[in-house]
């Protein structure tokens, strides 16, 4: 036997344990002898060997197989040892007598295994042995199973489709990523539940008639992957390879814009039926779908720069093996002279805004023949805006906001970083002032002191500046570690300094918040970093934050999110978070102060829960906190059935095949009884869990090459039924059967004096009998019928309550076919042992019914017989829904007929009840004929992703059906029943099933469902229905799936103005409702259709509690986007963040007036004064060139006097160069401007120059 054929047989054995021993018994040239200690002996020619194998104990649901191969007369060779997909290679020197081997990490609980040993020496053939894997040692091990169905070859394209059902059970930690690979094709799916069914379809696989492996890999070692094989259909067409050529034609250079046009033509021979062609020229691309009716594709690239040199066109194909193809061409040389730069600046100021006495200046810069790169800067009054230049011609629109309305003239200048294009300036007049009341503004400055080693404490100085308030106003200063400070402000403009003492130095970031009694002033928060600890470690502090998520209606569960905050905790050890039934342990690190955790799949029951935090040491904790779980929300999911069947190849030895099938039943109400009919005897199975996978095989089916249907009926109306059609393999040459041999064994019991009766026990022994049909055993009055099975050789029977009369009786065994029997045997009944009258008894015979095509119904007829009856009796004959009565006087027989019974292929029971209780009852079972009109199609719809999706996400659906026409997918906002499903609804998509499976949509991310712009979840009901419904209103099937669209977070956002000197800006965020959210700010964003969005260039992230306000501090130049995500649902909202607007900065002129002199003495009367004040209200100054709050005079900002003089009595500088002073002037909004002036030194020691008369005499 060739090794590859043998391996193919092994693959089938590995997947179907129940076939292993049967098939292995008929493999030619191999003799298997299974020993008690799992040893097997095989001998072919002179080379012989024995195999001893031992399965080790289960550890972590895995085990190790060890074995020894004893060899005799073995040449130098190599051994290949196979156990399923596990392989071991061993090199064997000549005359080796024994070798050992081990195979590790085999799956426990995997049933019977076959170990096969191949030798490279032809004198030594194949050696096999069986063993049973140890039972699984984990309660619910994860398991992966795969059922595949191979489609037929399509002659037009020589391709086929592979449909599969992947079942993943007992996934302990979803999500589990599974990767399904066959050849170069891969399907990746994330499984998010503990039990999953995933239907996949791989199209356009090349038909090559070869065996192909299909592998399932997983992301978790606890859920091992599997490998299976399948046979591709043979090639059904001969295709000519696709080829492509490119011709290019560039135009001459256009002197107007120094550009050219490139025209091209792509010629394709043997164009495939599908795919995409992409033409690339540098950064430019063009795409087009491929169509078999089009063999040429023209393209044009316009306005390409004439630079000379060489260009390249690249042509690539997606989904078609036609390329790639490249072609170069000569770029025309430059042909124009650069035109002079031309630009115009247009300005339009708005009217004054009374709310803040400001206006906005809007403007446009129009540029022709300008620089093609660099930066364009617009500037006015200390503010500027920049644009990245990307083209020589363009329009740039800008605006300057919050400019002070003062009626003065201002200028705007537009300048390029490329100075070859000169600047342009325009003048405009600002609107006159219109403000009555300036807005309230708050600023907060925090200065922490040094750590005091005696107490490990420090002090914090907080300076609050509140301008333009309506006094009196109460302010409350609060933060962690101290009692709130409440102050009353009585002036319009205020500077309040508060000193907070005895704070613990721990080096952490802390927040101080100020709340006001005035709505117009709002609140303000500021953070600072406490000094690091400087003495013995402060006491450990632990706190808990808990956030239970909403109830998930699919599982009636929720997720509890939380965080443990540890301050001054231990530097090692571990921290354990427990909810009473499960716990999480974290290693402690001195650099970590927050430990976040999640408890998933907790039952939603509205009960109170407790989270407890404990430490391995005693310096911290324990700490506990209670919370309330969400109330139950379970909604029963619809029952769903999936059914896949696969016939094996014909077995030439018997001209039969085996049918392998898998039934998936989800969301059932157990127990559920399923009855499978259509191939051999009915199979009845009870499903005892909510989600079930039932694998079964039907053997010894006749290979006739005809279509067959296998049907599943259930005991639950909600689950309905499902059918699957397949084609049996064509007949193959069967071996000449051995003659049938039948014998009878009979054993009558002794006479029972109580009833003068006996029991006849017996057995029919059949050798080389038929593989199907029926066997009937009769004593002339009574009979019993058996369905013949190919692997049953003995049929035992009993005839009870026979009359003991010493007579000779005969037992006859007959078969429904003619290849066996009949056979008869006599016996002698025991003699009578009582004089009592024989007891009355009933017997019953019935015909085999036939289905009527006109009504899909049948009739069953039969004979009722009374033995030893007395008087007249009425007998009721019943088959469940139908019944009739017959009357028999004394002993005798009567015929009966039950009509109009439904042909369903199920097992039925006929019962007979006599009006005479002494005669009792009798019954017999029979199999009704199968449906002969064809069943109404079944539609089973499953959602492939979660039943709950976020607003903007898409949904995909999988359908299993026995329908062959077009299936429509429709959406309703309310549940539908019956034929109402076929009226109205929004059509989402359609498709035609392939091999009973359909995925909608195909080739795109998913179906878009209506937007949910509200605040609560919205459920839609999705139905699969026949696009062309049956004329019979009772045959309008449908499948249902429910999709709940969760709302997006409802975000409110306000950008606060800031000072032009500030390095940060603030944005106030709030999200309606409850819950916990994360706001992420970034410079860019990606929003892919049907997928969740993400932020790029992240600069900050903040946590938001629903229904509250959060102030986010960002870099002052930030003007990107914010993404708000719900931590429980994952749903998102994205919004742009407006550019920062600035409060106007104060403007002033600082003057230093030197001292006066009294004679030669300098007076200490120098002074500092301010003039030309604009938007200036308060001041401070320091001696020196740099301003410092610590040395500022006054200690807090003070209102500027009316005369502008802010300092008097200053001494004459001692330095010849004078004394510099830095003055800081504040605006109402708390913004400031620094200016340095120098107080010059005055020398009073030198008297004023005197006028001395001079007489000049001329001497000749």
Secondary structure, 3 states (H helix, E strand, C coil): CCHHHHHHHHHHHHHCHHHHHHHHHHCCCCCCCECCCCEEEEEECCEEEEEEEEECCCECCEEEEEEEEEEECCCCEEEEEEECCEEEEEEECCCCCEEEEEEEEEECCCCEEEEEEEECCCCCCCEEEEEECCCCCCCCCCEEEEEEEECCCECCCCEEEEEEEEEEECCCCCCEEEEEEECCEEEEEEECCCCEEEEEEEEEEECCCCEEEEEEEECCCCCCCEEEEEECCCCCCCCCCCEEEEEEEECCCECCCCEEEEEEEEEEECCCCCCEEEEEECCEEEEEECCCCCCEEEEEEEEEECCCCEEEEEEEEECCCCCCEEEEEECCCCCCCCCCCEEEEEEEECCCECCCCEEEEEEEEEEECCCCCCEEEEEECCEEEEEECCCCCEEEEEEEEEEECCCCEEEEEEEECCCCCCCEEEEEECCCCCCCCCCCEEEEEEEECCCECCCCEEEEEEEEEEECCCCCEEEEEEECCCCCEEEEECCCCEEEEEEEEEEECCCCEEEEEEEECCCCCCEEEEEEECCCCCCCCCCCEEEEEEEECCCECCCCEEEEEEEEEEECCCCCCEEEEECCCCEEEEECCCCCCEEEEEEEEEECCCCEEEEEEEECCCCCCCEEEEEECCCCCCCCCCCEEEEEEEECCCECCCCEEEEEEEEEEECCCCCEEEEEECCCCCEEEEECCCCEEEEEEEEEEECCCCEEEEEEEECCCCCCEEEEEEECCCCCCCCCCCCCEEEEEEEECCCECCCCEEEEEEEEEEECCCCCCEEEEECCCCEEEEECCCCCCEEEEEEEEEECCCCEEEEEEEECCCCCCCEEEEEECCCCCCCCCCCCEEEEEECCCCCECCCCEEEEEEEEEEECCCCEEEEEEEECCEEEEEEEECCEEEEEEEEEEECCCCEEEEEEEECCHHHCEEEEEEECCCCCCCCCCCEEEEECCCCEEECCEEECEEEEECCCCEEEEEEECCCCCHHHHHCCCEEEEEEECECCEEEECCCCCCEECCCCCCCCCEEEEEEEEECCCCCCCCCCCEEEEEEEEECCCCEEEEECCEECCCCEEEEEEEECCCCEEEEEEEEEEECCCECCCEEEEEEEEEEEECCCEEEEEEECCCCCEEEEEECCCCCEEEEECCCCCEECCCEEEEEEECCCEECCEECCCEEEEEEEEECCCEEEEEECCCCCHHHCEEEEEEECCCCCEEEEEECCCCCCCCEEEEEEEECCCCCEEEEEEEECCCCCCCCCCCCCCCCCCCCC
